[in-house]
Amino acid sequence: MQTFINNLLDVRSTDEEIRQRGRNIIIIALGLIVINVLVFFNVLLSFSFLFELLIPVLLAVVLYGSTILIARQGRVDLAGWIVVIASLIGTIGASVINPQRPVTMFLAIPVLLAVTILRLYHLVIVFGIVSLGLLTFWLRGAPTPTGLTARDLIQTAIVLNSFVAVIGFVQSAGNEALHRRLRAALESARQTAGQLQALNTDLDARVRMQTEALQEAMQELEARAMQQDRLLAEVIAQRDVIRQLSVPVLPVGKDALVMPLVGVIDHDRLRMIVQQALEQIERQRARWLILDVTGVPVIDTEIAAGLVQLVQSVRLLGAEVALVGVRPEVAQTMVSLGVELPISRVYSDLAAAIDYVRSRQAGSDAGVARFS
């Protein structure tokens, strides 16, 4: 039921003021249809069937039904004029047909209808028509059953219609002013909504662009970070290789190793020297380690202590250490520092140390052969 009523009162217009007047017209037309039907049945029950009454009732139903259809299409002014003119014709016609009844008092009805469903300047026209009708009745001067003269009755009707018209003018003017303000507010709201929509669209576009730029920057940063990690890994690997190459351990014969040291020896490099020497001795089961320090410019206390630790560790593995290439200034520094290496074999050059190690290896092999 509610859906039917909503569909019935639906006026096809974008203007809210027109939609409201259209709904008023539809409600009034429905009320007039109901009134005409009720009057017809009331007369039918009270009197005999009057064919003359059926035709006006049917015409009124058709007229007001058409008015509803016109109003729903958005043609509100036309529909409103149809209702008002029908009311004027009915009231004036009833006054002409029944001059003995005070029907002229009901001429206020078209004015009230005009107040509700017509525009303000249309109300002026309706009031002029009603005033002209009242003036016509006044000039006729017909007597009334109430004992009043037609002049007195018309004067009363004029006062009543004028009072209704004044109230209607005030109400219509206020309604139109209110509708104008509402229309202006609605238009301003629409413009504001359009501006907000444009701003939102622009903001979305900017956010999307900034997000894409940020994503591209993040991807570029990730790529750079991955490249830097790869380069760092390569640098670390190369550094390890360089460190290993900086402390080479070279085999000389089947059980002898030579470790030539070049350049300044720091703490990290000293640790690498000890680690490399011990690992290679254990791996190759060497019995001799020749340390060549010809290329070492300085041997301080820390380096000497590291070399002492290396010699002791090598002896624990069952091998001997021969020192080669101690330069005079290095020897003086070690003496002045009180550094004493637990090494019994010291050679001036690498060839002498290798010859000695080979002679020892040959002697050892000969002894092993005689024993066999």
MARDOZA-885576 format. One line per field, with one value per residue (C-alpha): x, y, z; residue number from 1. Coordinates in nm, 2 decimals. Layout:
# residues N
c1 = X | ...;
c2 = Y | ...;
c3 = Z | ...;
resi = NUM | ...;
# end
This chain:
# residues 372
c1 = 0.00 | 0.28 | 0.45 | 0.13 | 0.08 | 0.45 | 0.41 | 0.08 | 0.24 | 0.55 | 0.57 | 0.82 | 1.02 | 1.36 | 1.22 | 1.11 | 0.86 | 0.68 | 0.69 | 0.53 | 0.25 | 0.20 | 0.15 | -0.10 | -0.29 | -0.31 | -0.43 | -0.69 | -0.81 | -0.84 | -1.04 | -1.28 | -1.33 | -1.42 | -1.65 | -1.84 | -1.89 | -2.01 | -2.25 | -2.39 | -2.45 | -2.60 | -2.85 | -2.92 | -3.01 | -3.21 | -3.40 | -3.47 | -3.21 | -3.13 | -2.98 | -2.91 | -2.68 | -2.49 | -2.35 | -2.19 | -2.04 | -1.89 | -1.76 | -1.61 | -1.44 | -1.30 | -1.19 | -1.01 | -0.86 | -0.72 | -0.59 | -0.40 | -0.23 | -0.14 | 0.01 | 0.22 | 0.37 | 0.50 | 0.25 | 0.15 | 0.03 | -0.21 | -0.34 | -0.38 | -0.58 | -0.81 | -0.89 | -0.94 | -1.15 | -1.37 | -1.42 | -1.51 | -1.75 | -1.91 | -1.96 | -2.08 | -2.30 | -2.46 | -2.52 | -2.69 | -2.90 | -2.99 | -3.01 | -3.21 | -2.91 | -2.60 | -2.37 | -2.17 | -2.00 | -1.83 | -1.64 | -1.37 | -1.29 | -1.13 | -0.92 | -0.81 | -0.73 | -0.53 | -0.33 | -0.24 | -0.17 | -0.10 | 0.17 | 0.15 | 0.06 | -0.20 | -0.36 | -0.41 | -0.60 | -0.82 | -0.90 | -0.99 | -1.23 | -1.39 | -1.43 | -1.59 | -1.83 | -1.92 | -1.97 | -2.20 | -2.42 | -2.42 | -2.55 | -2.83 | -2.95 | -3.14 | -3.31 | -3.19 | -3.39 | -3.21 | -3.39 | -3.07 | -3.05 | -2.82 | -2.61 | -2.55 | -2.47 | -2.23 | -2.06 | -2.01 | -1.88 | -1.64 | -1.51 | -1.46 | -1.29 | -1.07 | -0.97 | -0.89 | -0.71 | -0.49 | -0.39 | -0.33 | -0.11 | 0.10 | 0.13 | 0.20 | 0.46 | 0.62 | 0.61 | 0.76 | 1.03 | 1.11 | 1.12 | 1.35 | 1.58 | 1.56 | 1.63 | 1.93 | 2.05 | 2.00 | 2.18 | 2.46 | 2.48 | 2.49 | 2.77 | 2.96 | 2.90 | 3.03 | 3.34 | 3.40 | 3.36 | 3.61 | 3.84 | 3.80 | 3.87 | 4.18 | 4.29 | 4.24 | 4.44 | 4.72 | 4.72 | 4.73 | 5.02 | 5.21 | 5.14 | 5.27 | 5.58 | 5.63 | 5.60 | 5.85 | 6.08 | 6.05 | 6.11 | 6.42 | 6.54 | 6.48 | 6.68 | 6.96 | 6.96 | 6.98 | 7.25 | 7.44 | 7.39 | 7.53 | 7.82 | 7.88 | 7.88 | 8.13 | 8.34 | 8.34 | 8.43 | 8.70 | 8.83 | 8.85 | 9.03 | 9.27 | 9.33 | 9.39 | 9.62 | 9.80 | 9.90 | 9.97 | 10.09 | 10.30 | 10.41 | 10.78 | 10.84 | 10.61 | 10.61 | 10.73 | 10.54 | 10.65 | 10.45 | 10.59 | 10.46 | 10.46 | 10.35 | 10.23 | 10.08 | 9.78 | 9.57 | 9.32 | 9.59 | 9.79 | 9.49 | 9.45 | 9.82 | 9.79 | 9.47 | 9.60 | 9.93 | 9.77 | 9.50 | 9.75 | 9.99 | 9.70 | 9.57 | 9.90 | 10.06 | 10.36 | 10.66 | 10.82 | 10.69 | 10.92 | 10.81 | 10.95 | 10.93 | 11.15 | 10.87 | 10.75 | 10.88 | 10.81 | 10.76 | 10.64 | 10.55 | 10.20 | 10.32 | 10.61 | 10.36 | 10.15 | 10.45 | 10.54 | 10.19 | 10.21 | 10.54 | 10.41 | 10.09 | 10.29 | 10.51 | 10.20 | 10.10 | 10.44 | 10.61 | 10.91 | 10.94 | 11.22 | 11.24 | 11.37 | 11.45 | 11.48 | 11.63 | 11.88 | 11.64 | 11.37 | 11.63 | 11.73 | 11.37 | 11.30 | 11.61 | 11.52 | 11.17 | 11.31 | 11.13 | 11.27 | 11.12 | 11.14 | 11.30 | 11.63 | 11.66 | 11.69 | 11.81 | 11.90 | 11.73 | 11.46 | 11.69 | 11.91 | 11.61 | 11.47 | 11.80 | 11.82 | 11.47 | 11.53 | 11.85 | 11.67 | 11.39 | 11.66 | 11.83 | 11.49 | 11.40 | 11.75 | 11.69 | 11.35 | 11.50 | 11.78 | 11.52 | 11.31;
c2 = 0.00 | 0.24 | 0.17 | 0.24 | 0.57 | 0.67 | 0.59 | 0.78 | 1.09 | 1.07 | 1.39 | 1.38 | 1.70 | 1.80 | 2.11 | 2.04 | 2.33 | 2.19 | 1.84 | 1.97 | 2.15 | 1.85 | 1.63 | 1.88 | 1.87 | 1.49 | 1.48 | 1.75 | 1.58 | 1.25 | 1.42 | 1.58 | 1.25 | 1.09 | 1.38 | 1.36 | 0.98 | 1.02 | 1.30 | 1.08 | 0.78 | 1.01 | 1.15 | 0.81 | 0.67 | 0.98 | 1.02 | 0.82 | 0.76 | 1.08 | 1.04 | 1.41 | 1.37 | 1.07 | 1.26 | 1.54 | 1.30 | 1.09 | 1.40 | 1.52 | 1.18 | 1.18 | 1.54 | 1.50 | 1.17 | 1.34 | 1.61 | 1.35 | 1.21 | 1.56 | 1.65 | 1.33 | 1.43 | 1.75 | 1.99 | 2.13 | 2.47 | 2.32 | 2.07 | 2.34 | 2.56 | 2.27 | 2.21 | 2.59 | 2.65 | 2.34 | 2.48 | 2.82 | 2.69 | 2.46 | 2.73 | 3.00 | 2.75 | 2.65 | 3.01 | 3.07 | 2.76 | 2.80 | 3.17 | 3.11 | 2.94 | 3.13 | 2.94 | 3.26 | 3.20 | 2.90 | 3.12 | 3.12 | 2.76 | 2.85 | 3.11 | 2.85 | 2.60 | 2.87 | 2.94 | 2.57 | 2.46 | 2.78 | 3.04 | 3.38 | 3.57 | 3.31 | 3.37 | 3.73 | 3.62 | 3.38 | 3.65 | 3.89 | 3.63 | 3.56 | 3.94 | 3.98 | 3.71 | 3.86 | 4.20 | 4.04 | 3.88 | 4.22 | 4.40 | 4.14 | 4.21 | 3.88 | 3.82 | 3.54 | 3.29 | 3.41 | 3.74 | 3.93 | 4.12 | 4.01 | 4.32 | 4.22 | 3.86 | 3.97 | 4.21 | 3.93 | 3.71 | 3.98 | 4.03 | 3.65 | 3.61 | 3.92 | 3.78 | 3.44 | 3.62 | 3.82 | 3.52 | 3.33 | 3.61 | 3.61 | 3.23 | 3.21 | 3.48 | 3.32 | 2.98 | 3.12 | 3.30 | 2.98 | 2.78 | 3.03 | 3.01 | 2.63 | 2.63 | 2.86 | 2.65 | 2.33 | 2.48 | 2.60 | 2.25 | 2.10 | 2.33 | 2.26 | 1.88 | 1.92 | 2.11 | 1.85 | 1.58 | 1.76 | 1.80 | 1.44 | 1.33 | 1.55 | 1.43 | 1.07 | 1.14 | 1.30 | 1.03 | 0.77 | 0.95 | 0.99 | 0.63 | 0.51 | 0.74 | 0.60 | 0.25 | 0.32 | 0.48 | 0.18 | -0.06 | 0.14 | 0.15 | -0.22 | -0.28 | -0.05 | -0.23 | -0.57 | -0.44 | -0.30 | -0.62 | -0.81 | -0.57 | -0.59 | -0.97 | -0.95 | -0.71 | -0.94 | -1.24 | -1.04 | -0.92 | -1.27 | -1.38 | -1.09 | -1.18 | -1.54 | -1.42 | -1.19 | -1.48 | -1.75 | -2.10 | -2.27 | -2.63 | -2.70 | -3.07 | -3.33 | -3.21 | -2.85 | -2.52 | -2.17 | -1.87 | -1.54 | -1.24 | -0.89 | -0.56 | -0.43 | -0.69 | -0.58 | -0.77 | -0.91 | -1.01 | -1.17 | -1.38 | -1.48 | -1.58 | -1.81 | -1.96 | -2.03 | -2.18 | -2.42 | -2.53 | -2.60 | -2.78 | -3.01 | -3.06 | -3.14 | -3.31 | -3.09 | -3.11 | -2.78 | -2.42 | -2.16 | -1.81 | -1.55 | -1.20 | -1.03 | -0.81 | -0.71 | -0.36 | -0.36 | -0.62 | -0.48 | -0.64 | -0.75 | -0.90 | -1.08 | -1.21 | -1.34 | -1.51 | -1.67 | -1.80 | -1.93 | -2.11 | -2.27 | -2.39 | -2.53 | -2.73 | -2.87 | -3.00 | -3.18 | -2.94 | -2.71 | -2.34 | -2.18 | -1.80 | -1.62 | -1.26 | -1.07 | -0.74 | -0.56 | -0.28 | -0.53 | -0.74 | -0.42 | -0.34 | -0.69 | -0.68 | -0.34 | -0.46 | -0.77 | -1.00 | -1.35 | -1.60 | -1.97 | -2.06 | -2.24 | -2.20 | -1.85 | -1.79 | -1.48 | -1.59 | -1.83 | -2.05 | -2.14 | -2.23 | -2.45 | -2.63 | -2.70 | -2.83 | -3.05 | -3.19 | -3.28 | -3.44 | -3.64 | -3.75 | -3.85 | -4.05 | -4.23 | -4.32 | -4.45 | -4.66 | -4.81 | -4.89 | -5.07;
c3 = 0.00 | 0.09 | -0.24 | -0.43 | -0.25 | -0.32 | -0.69 | -0.71 | -0.55 | -0.77 | -0.98 | -1.26 | -1.20 | -1.06 | -0.90 | -0.54 | -0.54 | -0.84 | -0.69 | -0.37 | -0.56 | -0.77 | -0.47 | -0.32 | -0.65 | -0.65 | -0.29 | -0.35 | -0.67 | -0.49 | -0.21 | -0.46 | -0.63 | -0.30 | -0.21 | -0.54 | -0.50 | -0.14 | -0.25 | -0.53 | -0.29 | -0.03 | -0.28 | -0.41 | -0.07 | 0.02 | -0.30 | -0.61 | -0.87 | -1.06 | -1.40 | -1.41 | -1.11 | -1.24 | -1.54 | -1.34 | -1.09 | -1.37 | -1.55 | -1.22 | -1.16 | -1.51 | -1.48 | -1.15 | -1.26 | -1.57 | -1.34 | -1.14 | -1.45 | -1.57 | -1.23 | -1.22 | -1.56 | -1.41 | -1.57 | -1.23 | -1.34 | -1.59 | -1.34 | -1.08 | -1.31 | -1.40 | -1.03 | -0.96 | -1.27 | -1.20 | -0.85 | -0.98 | -1.24 | -0.98 | -0.73 | -0.97 | -1.15 | -0.82 | -0.73 | -1.06 | -1.05 | -0.68 | -0.62 | -0.30 | -0.13 | 0.00 | -0.23 | -0.29 | 0.05 | -0.11 | -0.35 | -0.09 | -0.19 | -0.52 | -0.34 | -0.09 | -0.37 | -0.55 | -0.23 | -0.21 | -0.57 | -0.78 | -0.80 | -0.63 | -0.95 | -1.04 | -0.70 | -0.80 | -1.12 | -0.92 | -0.66 | -0.95 | -1.10 | -0.76 | -0.70 | -1.04 | -0.96 | -0.63 | -0.79 | -1.04 | -0.77 | -0.59 | -0.89 | -0.94 | -0.58 | -0.55 | -0.21 | 0.01 | 0.23 | 0.54 | 0.54 | 0.43 | 0.12 | -0.15 | -0.09 | 0.27 | 0.17 | -0.10 | 0.13 | 0.38 | 0.10 | -0.02 | 0.34 | 0.37 | 0.04 | 0.10 | 0.43 | 0.28 | -0.01 | 0.23 | 0.42 | 0.10 | -0.04 | 0.27 | 0.28 | -0.10 | -0.08 | 0.21 | 0.04 | -0.28 | -0.09 | 0.11 | -0.21 | -0.37 | -0.07 | -0.07 | -0.45 | -0.40 | -0.11 | -0.32 | -0.61 | -0.39 | -0.23 | -0.58 | -0.68 | -0.36 | -0.42 | -0.77 | -0.65 | -0.38 | -0.64 | -0.86 | -0.56 | -0.47 | -0.82 | -0.84 | -0.50 | -0.60 | -0.91 | -0.72 | -0.45 | -0.73 | -0.91 | -0.58 | -0.49 | -0.83 | -0.79 | -0.44 | -0.56 | -0.84 | -0.59 | -0.36 | -0.64 | -0.74 | -0.38 | -0.35 | -0.67 | -0.55 | -0.21 | -0.38 | -0.60 | -0.30 | -0.11 | -0.42 | -0.45 | -0.07 | -0.09 | -0.38 | -0.19 | 0.11 | -0.10 | -0.28 | 0.05 | 0.18 | -0.14 | -0.11 | 0.25 | 0.16 | -0.12 | 0.12 | 0.34 | 0.08 | 0.20 | -0.07 | -0.06 | -0.10 | -0.13 | 0.02 | 0.38 | 0.38 | 0.34 | 0.27 | 0.39 | 0.24 | 0.42 | 0.25 | 0.38 | 0.72 | 0.94 | 1.16 | 1.41 | 1.16 | 0.91 | 1.20 | 1.29 | 0.93 | 0.91 | 1.21 | 1.08 | 0.73 | 0.86 | 1.10 | 0.85 | 0.57 | 0.81 | 0.93 | 0.58 | 0.41 | 0.72 | 0.68 | 0.91 | 0.82 | 0.80 | 0.65 | 0.75 | 0.51 | 0.66 | 0.41 | 0.29 | 0.65 | 0.72 | 1.10 | 1.36 | 1.69 | 2.01 | 1.91 | 1.58 | 1.76 | 2.02 | 1.74 | 1.57 | 1.91 | 1.93 | 1.58 | 1.64 | 1.96 | 1.78 | 1.49 | 1.73 | 1.90 | 1.55 | 1.53 | 1.28 | 1.30 | 1.20 | 1.02 | 1.00 | 0.68 | 0.59 | 0.91 | 0.81 | 1.03 | 1.13 | 1.22 | 1.42 | 1.61 | 1.68 | 1.81 | 2.03 | 2.17 | 2.25 | 2.42 | 2.18 | 2.16 | 1.92 | 2.01 | 1.67 | 1.64 | 1.26 | 1.12 | 0.76 | 0.56 | 0.24 | 0.13 | -0.07 | 0.22 | 0.43 | 0.15 | 0.10 | 0.47 | 0.48 | 0.18 | 0.33 | 0.64 | 0.44 | 0.25 | 0.57 | 0.71 | 0.40 | 0.42 | 0.78 | 0.70 | 0.42 | 0.64 | 0.90 | 0.65;
resi = 1 | 2 | 3 | 4 | 5 | 6 | 7 | 8 | 9 | 10 | 11 | 12 | 13 | 14 | 15 | 16 | 17 | 18 | 19 | 20 | 21 | 22 | 23 | 24 | 25 | 26 | 27 | 28 | 29 | 30 | 31 | 32 | 33 | 34 | 35 | 36 | 37 | 38 | 39 | 40 | 41 | 42 | 43 | 44 | 45 | 46 | 47 | 48 | 49 | 50 | 51 | 52 | 53 | 54 | 55 | 56 | 57 | 58 | 59 | 60 | 61 | 62 | 63 | 64 | 65 | 66 | 67 | 68 | 69 | 70 | 71 | 72 | 73 | 74 | 75 | 76 | 77 | 78 | 79 | 80 | 81 | 82 | 83 | 84 | 85 | 86 | 87 | 88 | 89 | 90 | 91 | 92 | 93 | 94 | 95 | 96 | 97 | 98 | 99 | 100 | 101 | 102 | 103 | 104 | 105 | 106 | 107 | 108 | 109 | 110 | 111 | 112 | 113 | 114 | 115 | 116 | 117 | 118 | 119 | 120 | 121 | 122 | 123 | 124 | 125 | 126 | 127 | 128 | 129 | 130 | 131 | 132 | 133 | 134 | 135 | 136 | 137 | 138 | 139 | 140 | 141 | 142 | 143 | 144 | 145 | 146 | 147 | 148 | 149 | 150 | 151 | 152 | 153 | 154 | 155 | 156 | 157 | 158 | 159 | 160 | 161 | 162 | 163 | 164 | 165 | 166 | 167 | 168 | 169 | 170 | 171 | 172 | 173 | 174 | 175 | 176 | 177 | 178 | 179 | 180 | 181 | 182 | 183 | 184 | 185 | 186 | 187 | 188 | 189 | 190 | 191 | 192 | 193 | 194 | 195 | 196 | 197 | 198 | 199 | 200 | 201 | 202 | 203 | 204 | 205 | 206 | 207 | 208 | 209 | 210 | 211 | 212 | 213 | 214 | 215 | 216 | 217 | 218 | 219 | 220 | 221 | 222 | 223 | 224 | 225 | 226 | 227 | 228 | 229 | 230 | 231 | 232 | 233 | 234 | 235 | 236 | 237 | 238 | 239 | 240 | 241 | 242 | 243 | 244 | 245 | 246 | 247 | 248 | 249 | 250 | 251 | 252 | 253 | 254 | 255 | 256 | 257 | 258 | 259 | 260 | 261 | 262 | 263 | 264 | 265 | 266 | 267 | 268 | 269 | 270 | 271 | 272 | 273 | 274 | 275 | 276 | 277 | 278 | 279 | 280 | 281 | 282 | 283 | 284 | 285 | 286 | 287 | 288 | 289 | 290 | 291 | 292 | 293 | 294 | 295 | 296 | 297 | 298 | 299 | 300 | 301 | 302 | 303 | 304 | 305 | 306 | 307 | 308 | 309 | 310 | 311 | 312 | 313 | 314 | 315 | 316 | 317 | 318 | 319 | 320 | 321 | 322 | 323 | 324 | 325 | 326 | 327 | 328 | 329 | 330 | 331 | 332 | 333 | 334 | 335 | 336 | 337 | 338 | 339 | 340 | 341 | 342 | 343 | 344 | 345 | 346 | 347 | 348 | 349 | 350 | 351 | 352 | 353 | 354 | 355 | 356 | 357 | 358 | 359 | 360 | 361 | 362 | 363 | 364 | 365 | 366 | 367 | 368 | 369 | 370 | 371 | 372;
# end
